[in-house]
Amino acid sequence: MTEKKRQVAPAGSFPLRSFWFLSAIAASIAAAVSSYAFSDGDFPESTIHMDAVASDNNDNCRPAEISLYDKSIRAGLLYDVSANSVVWEKNPDQAFPIASLTKMMVALIAVEDVFEGKVSLDTLVKVSPEAAKMRGSKVYLRTGCCLSVEELLKAALISSGNDAAYLLAQFLGGTESAFVNRMNRRAAQLGMKDTAYSNSTGMPARDSRNDNHSSPSDLLILSLEMLKYKDILEIAGMSSAIITQDKRTIKLRNHNGLVATYNDVDGFKTGFTLNAKYCLVATANKNDRRLISIVLGASSRNVRNQFTASAISRYYEALGMGGLEPKTSFAAAQCVKKTPVSHVSKETTAAFDAGAGWRYQVKRGDTLYEIANRYGCGVAELKDWNQIRGNRIDPGQTLAIYQPLPGGEKGESSARGSSATVAENTAAEESSGSPTVHLYKVRRGDTLWEIAQKFDGVTVKDIMKTNRIRRAKALKPGTTLKIVMDA
């Protein structure tokens, strides 16, 4: 019988905790895909270059920077399991297509059945003609061959095999449709109110409105439930595996490239369709501090992976634990070398602060104009940061504000730390007179020289360096620039 870990309680509602991150303006990375409804198997993660890395290369290495409020993802969150705290979120309760993240629920139900003694991991399952004909991401199961439940779980979670997920659904539910009903019932039992499944694979439905969908908050509930089972984590944390059918070896490579790239990342699942875009639920465990990162609707695989690695690594750094440790020489080569804390420059500190902000919960009678006036920003900036199209805001709605408050005023929830360590570091920085970071939205006709003149002591070179602008002509109206000024 599989071992079940009980130290993580099921999640209900999640309190918001803010923290500060190193954040930089992310380059827009376009995903060039055709009109075909691809699955994530058509875009396998790069998990080659498995050379060992010397340990001294790991200490000061971190993933490429990407902004926490970058528009190239639809929704997501970062959750600190130990602190029972959401430390960052974007559209947490809004449902989006989830593609192959669907297979997480398939895996959970399968392992629950094993734990309850209905089947075992060694139970053999005969490949059906329907499973063998599955399209999209697949491991090419052959009709009539037999594989164990454990092998099918590996094929579904590691290589995102639609054929393996479908076969598990058929076997455990009698029919796929019956199993999908189980999936929806289990989601309801867990309190996943924004989730609905129409198939067991995550492939697009004929009507896109029926695509499997979920929200970051719901996927967090599912992830916490999955963490109770050691077998799921062991499988999802494999960078590669081998299964056999009819004496034929099938080599599986994990579509979650972060598992093969970083020592601390040990799950869970990727997903991709044209409607869902690039999705990833990842979990990492460093010094017994487990985090869960959820990203939905990223514009490209690189954005998805960089965003996830960046958020996880920076939070670990904020806790004083150091960032993610690269597993391979290839990963180490992609990292940005980190300057020791005692030698961090004012400019670096300012860049670290640039991703910080406040959370404001809308009260009855509030208007965007009043909130913007209170926080010293523009209505257009408020709408841009929170992806608000019109002027309507609702009581209870949480707004993200990335703007220093006038006169040192504090918002209701400072985004500068969910731990004593982070709070102490921030206090030390503020008392020592750290630089001020302003956000400036480029207007039509603006030039870098004109913008620099608006801020004392700031040069065109400073703006270009802070915002990673290579050519002055690349400046576009609507772009938000970070302006760093010495205190």
KEFIMI-617054 format. One line per field, with one value per residue (C-alpha): residue number from 0; residue in three letters; x, y, z. Coordinates in steps of 0.02 Angstrom, whole numbers, plus 50000, padded with zeros to 5 digits. Each point is the difference from the previous one (the first is absolute). Layout:
N
pos NUM;...
code ala;...
c1 X;...
c2 Y;...
c3 Z;...
END
This chain:
487
pos 0;1;2;3;4;5;6;7;8;9;10;11;12;13;14;15;16;17;18;19;20;21;22;23;24;25;26;27;28;29;30;31;32;33;34;35;36;37;38;39;40;41;42;43;44;45;46;47;48;49;50;51;52;53;54;55;56;57;58;59;60;61;62;63;64;65;66;67;68;69;70;71;72;73;74;75;76;77;78;79;80;81;82;83;84;85;86;87;88;89;90;91;92;93;94;95;96;97;98;99;100;101;102;103;104;105;106;107;108;109;110;111;112;113;114;115;116;117;118;119;120;121;122;123;124;125;126;127;128;129;130;131;132;133;134;135;136;137;138;139;140;141;142;143;144;145;146;147;148;149;150;151;152;153;154;155;156;157;158;159;160;161;162;163;164;165;166;167;168;169;170;171;172;173;174;175;176;177;178;179;180;181;182;183;184;185;186;187;188;189;190;191;192;193;194;195;196;197;198;199;200;201;202;203;204;205;206;207;208;209;210;211;212;213;214;215;216;217;218;219;220;221;222;223;224;225;226;227;228;229;230;231;232;233;234;235;236;237;238;239;240;241;242;243;244;245;246;247;248;249;250;251;252;253;254;255;256;257;258;259;260;261;262;263;264;265;266;267;268;269;270;271;272;273;274;275;276;277;278;279;280;281;282;283;284;285;286;287;288;289;290;291;292;293;294;295;296;297;298;299;300;301;302;303;304;305;306;307;308;309;310;311;312;313;314;315;316;317;318;319;320;321;322;323;324;325;326;327;328;329;330;331;332;333;334;335;336;337;338;339;340;341;342;343;344;345;346;347;348;349;350;351;352;353;354;355;356;357;358;359;360;361;362;363;364;365;366;367;368;369;370;371;372;373;374;375;376;377;378;379;380;381;382;383;384;385;386;387;388;389;390;391;392;393;394;395;396;397;398;399;400;401;402;403;404;405;406;407;408;409;410;411;412;413;414;415;416;417;418;419;420;421;422;423;424;425;426;427;428;429;430;431;432;433;434;435;436;437;438;439;440;441;442;443;444;445;446;447;448;449;450;451;452;453;454;455;456;457;458;459;460;461;462;463;464;465;466;467;468;469;470;471;472;473;474;475;476;477;478;479;480;481;482;483;484;485;486
code met;thr;glu;lys;lys;arg;gln;val;ala;pro;ala;gly;ser;phe;pro;leu;arg;ser;phe;trp;phe;leu;ser;ala;ile;ala;ala;ser;ile;ala;ala;ala;val;ser;ser;tyr;ala;phe;ser;asp;gly;asp;phe;pro;glu;ser;thr;ile;his;met;asp;ala;val;ala;ser;asp;asn;asn;asp;asn;cys;arg;pro;ala;glu;ile;ser;leu;tyr;asp;lys;ser;ile;arg;ala;gly;leu;leu;tyr;asp;val;ser;ala;asn;ser;val;val;trp;glu;lys;asn;pro;asp;gln;ala;phe;pro;ile;ala;ser;leu;thr;lys;met;met;val;ala;leu;ile;ala;val;glu;asp;val;phe;glu;gly;lys;val;ser;leu;asp;thr;leu;val;lys;val;ser;pro;glu;ala;ala;lys;met;arg;gly;ser;lys;val;tyr;leu;arg;thr;gly;cys;cys;leu;ser;val;glu;glu;leu;leu;lys;ala;ala;leu;ile;ser;ser;gly;asn;asp;ala;ala;tyr;leu;leu;ala;gln;phe;leu;gly;gly;thr;glu;ser;ala;phe;val;asn;arg;met;asn;arg;arg;ala;ala;gln;leu;gly;met;lys;asp;thr;ala;tyr;ser;asn;ser;thr;gly;met;pro;ala;arg;asp;ser;arg;asn;asp;asn;his;ser;ser;pro;ser;asp;leu;leu;ile;leu;ser;leu;glu;met;leu;lys;tyr;lys;asp;ile;leu;glu;ile;ala;gly;met;ser;ser;ala;ile;ile;thr;gln;asp;lys;arg;thr;ile;lys;leu;arg;asn;his;asn;gly;leu;val;ala;thr;tyr;asn;asp;val;asp;gly;phe;lys;thr;gly;phe;thr;leu;asn;ala;lys;tyr;cys;leu;val;ala;thr;ala;asn;lys;asn;asp;arg;arg;leu;ile;ser;ile;val;leu;gly;ala;ser;ser;arg;asn;val;arg;asn;gln;phe;thr;ala;ser;ala;ile;ser;arg;tyr;tyr;glu;ala;leu;gly;met;gly;gly;leu;glu;pro;lys;thr;ser;phe;ala;ala;ala;gln;cys;val;lys;lys;thr;pro;val;ser;his;val;ser;lys;glu;thr;thr;ala;ala;phe;asp;ala;gly;ala;gly;trp;arg;tyr;gln;val;lys;arg;gly;asp;thr;leu;tyr;glu;ile;ala;asn;arg;tyr;gly;cys;gly;val;ala;glu;leu;lys;asp;trp;asn;gln;ile;arg;gly;asn;arg;ile;asp;pro;gly;gln;thr;leu;ala;ile;tyr;gln;pro;leu;pro;gly;gly;glu;lys;gly;glu;ser;ser;ala;arg;gly;ser;ser;ala;thr;val;ala;glu;asn;thr;ala;ala;glu;glu;ser;ser;gly;ser;pro;thr;val;his;leu;tyr;lys;val;arg;arg;gly;asp;thr;leu;trp;glu;ile;ala;gln;lys;phe;asp;gly;val;thr;val;lys;asp;ile;met;lys;thr;asn;arg;ile;arg;arg;ala;lys;ala;leu;lys;pro;gly;thr;thr;leu;lys;ile;val;met;asp;ala
c1 50000;50064;50061;49897;50075;49881;50093;49918;49820;49876;49983;49842;50016;50173;50056;50096;50178;50107;50187;50131;50086;50141;49905;50053;49906;49982;50032;49847;50026;49883;49940;49989;49877;49884;49811;50008;49940;50169;50023;50149;50080;50032;50110;50108;50105;50187;50071;50163;50175;49995;50182;50036;50034;50132;49918;50093;49906;49833;50012;49987;49898;49821;49880;49972;49897;49820;49874;49868;49868;50050;49853;50065;49909;49813;49996;50100;50056;50145;49959;50110;49939;50095;49927;49828;50012;49969;50147;49958;49845;49922;49818;50001;49814;49977;49982;50103;50031;50128;50045;50103;49994;49842;50109;50036;49822;50015;50158;49921;49848;50110;50112;49850;49931;50167;50001;49822;50049;49891;50153;50188;50142;50047;49826;50016;49888;49969;50014;49833;49980;49927;50151;50121;49913;50015;50073;50113;50135;50018;50122;49933;49917;49958;49831;50003;50161;49998;50076;49990;49903;50167;50068;49844;50016;50180;49948;49861;50094;50176;49969;49820;49939;49819;49988;50059;49881;49854;50040;50008;49831;49924;50071;49954;49832;49936;49984;50088;49838;49965;50175;49980;49845;50111;50124;49866;49928;50173;50032;49835;50045;50166;49914;50066;49856;50076;50045;49913;50062;49930;50135;50144;50142;49982;49985;49891;49813;49904;49924;50138;49876;50005;50189;50058;50027;50053;50067;50167;49911;49917;50162;50081;49868;50035;50189;49988;49895;50127;50142;49924;50053;50183;49978;49935;50145;50128;49932;49974;50176;50084;50092;49990;49939;49986;49845;49972;49859;50013;50188;50020;50084;49918;50110;49906;50066;49918;49911;50031;50177;50025;50005;50154;50073;49991;50037;49858;49857;49910;49831;49863;49932;50005;49863;49977;49864;49967;49858;50089;50170;50145;49956;50102;49968;50170;50055;50169;50071;50157;50056;49827;49915;49877;49928;49866;50002;49855;50008;49857;49998;50183;50044;50140;50085;50151;49893;49909;50160;50096;49855;49980;50185;50020;49855;50053;50184;49970;49885;50129;50128;49884;49990;50190;50013;50084;49921;49966;50153;50031;50017;50095;50139;49875;49887;50148;50046;49826;50007;50043;50140;49942;50107;50028;49875;50135;50050;49829;49998;49862;49946;49983;49902;49886;49969;49957;49874;49926;49890;49930;49833;49843;49835;49844;49830;49862;49871;49821;49995;50181;50042;50156;50034;49995;50112;50124;50005;50032;50144;50078;49976;49891;49833;50074;50141;49876;49902;50157;50070;49835;49942;49841;49917;49862;49981;49902;50074;49907;50005;50118;50102;50188;50105;50188;50090;50181;50035;50091;49873;50013;50072;50042;49816;49974;49865;49893;50119;50181;50073;50170;50004;49910;50137;50099;50159;49926;49925;50166;50096;49875;50008;50189;49994;49876;50096;50162;49923;49977;49957;49824;49918;49873;49893;49978;49879;50066;49888;49990;50144;50108;50187;50121;50089;49837;49953;50172;49980;49845;50103;50149;50164;49930;50083;49944;50130;49927;49825;50062;50101;49864;49868;50113;49967;50124;49946;49919;49887;49923;49905;49812;49851;49918;50161;50029;50180;50087;50091;50128;50047;50127;49927
c2 50000;50171;50116;50154;50155;50088;50156;50115;50045;50024;50181;50099;50188;50074;50158;50123;50035;50121;49995;50092;49933;50047;50051;50063;50048;49835;49990;49951;49826;49954;49822;49957;49859;49945;49987;49814;49956;49942;49915;50027;49845;50094;50120;49888;50088;50008;49882;49954;50049;49891;50033;50019;50174;50041;50049;50166;50054;49975;50120;50164;49950;50044;49992;50139;50143;50031;50121;49936;50109;49960;49995;49846;49886;49995;49942;49916;49998;49952;49910;49967;49833;50019;50172;49953;50161;50062;50116;50056;49982;50061;49963;49860;49960;50020;49841;49969;49848;49884;49875;49855;50064;49894;49847;50056;49953;49835;49961;50050;49887;49856;50010;50021;49838;49917;50066;49936;49827;50002;49970;49992;50086;49830;49965;49967;50093;49943;50136;50031;50048;50167;50041;49950;50118;50154;50151;50138;49967;49811;49861;49887;49861;49847;49915;49839;50037;50007;50132;50024;50141;50072;50000;50086;50132;50031;50015;50122;50110;49997;49998;50061;49849;50025;49814;49955;50122;49941;49817;50036;50087;49853;49874;50090;50067;49862;50131;50165;50098;49913;50043;50181;50005;49937;50139;50133;49924;49994;50181;50050;49901;50093;50168;50036;50115;50069;49831;49891;49852;49936;49870;49912;50065;50189;49998;50139;49969;50027;50153;50100;50050;49819;49991;49935;50153;50050;50146;50021;49987;49836;49928;50044;49897;49855;50017;49997;49843;49918;50041;49879;49854;49956;49898;50149;50111;49864;49978;50185;50037;49882;50089;49839;49821;49838;49892;49844;49928;49830;49997;50167;50140;50172;50143;50141;50177;50123;50142;50104;50054;50081;49827;49957;50175;50036;49887;50070;49985;49833;50015;50015;50022;50102;50036;50079;50025;50152;50053;49964;50063;49944;49942;49930;49945;49980;49959;50020;49949;50086;49967;49929;50161;49947;50120;49977;50108;50008;50087;50000;50069;50048;50067;49874;49851;50108;50132;49864;49917;50161;50077;49845;49979;50187;50012;49845;50047;50179;49949;49879;50139;50118;49869;49998;49823;50037;49971;49843;49892;49948;49813;50011;50100;50057;50071;50084;50084;50077;50073;50177;50008;50074;50129;49959;50094;50104;50076;50033;50169;50129;49970;49813;50033;50117;49869;49878;50125;50038;49847;50046;50081;50001;49910;50105;49923;50103;50070;50047;50169;49997;50061;49972;50187;50008;49847;50065;50170;49919;49895;50134;49911;50021;49918;49932;49919;49921;49929;49939;49913;49912;49972;50102;50051;50115;50103;49876;49929;49896;50003;49864;50001;50001;50122;49987;50167;50014;50180;50076;50082;50187;50056;49824;49952;49812;49901;49872;49860;50039;49886;49997;49839;49851;49957;50085;49984;50095;50134;50027;50014;50126;50105;50002;50056;50139;50065;50005;50112;49881;50068;50047;49909;50092;49922;50107;49958;50052;50121;50026;50110;49970;49975;49924;50168;50091;49867;50009;50189;49973;49911;50082;49907;49874;49977;49917;49866;49966;49976;49886;49894;49982;49955;49899;50111;49967;50134;50167;49982;49844;50109;49978;50098;49909;49919;50017;50047;49984;50159;49978;50155;50010;50044
c3 50000;49956;50136;50037;50077;50119;50055;49872;50038;49858;49950;50018;49989;49983;50091;49895;50055;49903;49971;49899;49849;49883;49845;49830;49843;49906;49815;49900;49931;49859;49975;49816;49978;49861;50010;50043;50176;50066;50167;50113;49927;49839;50098;50112;50130;49974;50130;49915;50060;50154;50051;50184;50067;50128;50164;50007;49843;50085;50147;49905;49849;49964;49852;49876;50072;49949;50070;50121;49919;49822;49880;49911;50123;50031;50179;50136;50179;50113;50162;50151;50070;50165;50034;49930;49901;49824;49970;49824;49891;49839;49956;50130;49990;49812;49898;49844;49887;50081;49862;50071;50178;49991;50027;50178;50049;49906;50100;50166;49976;49942;50153;50115;49927;50036;50178;50027;49937;49844;49890;50026;49911;49928;49930;49813;49878;49822;49868;49915;49815;50053;50108;49863;49877;50112;49913;50063;50128;50016;50042;49861;50099;49896;50001;50101;50094;50189;50114;50187;50083;50056;49822;49937;50136;49946;49818;50044;50124;49927;49812;50005;49903;49949;49961;50175;50086;49895;50038;50187;49987;49907;50121;50162;49942;49886;49863;49977;50020;50166;50060;49947;50110;50142;49962;50013;50160;50079;49951;50083;50157;50011;49982;49825;49954;49839;49923;49871;49898;49835;49966;50087;49891;49987;49811;49927;49993;49838;50079;50087;50135;50058;50015;50168;50108;50174;50101;50091;50169;49949;49932;50166;50091;49881;50021;50190;49991;49884;50119;50125;49891;49991;49840;49900;50052;49962;49824;49962;50060;49877;49859;49899;50016;49904;49982;49896;49898;49917;50036;49910;50096;50003;50058;50086;50017;50119;49911;50156;49955;50171;50081;49897;50020;50187;50149;50105;49873;50015;49910;49936;49823;49840;49874;49829;49871;49893;50114;50164;49942;50109;50176;50143;50178;50083;50176;50081;50168;50067;50179;50038;49941;49866;49873;49867;49844;49876;49831;49875;49823;49978;49829;49971;50079;50043;50086;50097;50060;50034;50094;50110;50036;50032;50123;50098;50003;50055;50140;50066;49990;50094;50138;50009;49932;49833;49831;49901;49971;49819;49972;49836;49919;49869;50136;50085;49837;49989;50175;50048;50127;50163;50091;50184;50110;50086;49832;49924;49914;50021;49822;50031;50160;49904;49868;50140;50068;49830;50005;50169;50028;50103;50005;50022;50034;49920;50121;49963;49915;49942;49826;49897;50004;50191;50018;49871;50087;50169;49935;49892;49834;49847;49963;49839;50100;50122;49855;49914;50154;50034;49821;50026;49837;50058;50158;50104;50160;50129;50190;50061;49840;50029;49899;49975;50010;49943;50052;50150;50115;50027;50166;50055;50013;50011;49914;50086;49959;49960;49868;50086;50092;50069;50123;50138;49897;49854;50112;50090;49837;49933;50158;49989;49819;50036;50150;49900;49867;49854;49826;49948;49857;49892;49864;49845;49862;49829;49906;49814;49943;50155;49977;50124;50016;50042;50127;50082;50020;50107;50135;50087;49978;49877;49831;49839;50032;50174;49928;49861;50121;50132;49870;49886;49850;49861;49876;50042;49849;50079;50124;49978;50070;50145;50060;50187;50044;50167;50048;50140;50099;50142;50169
END
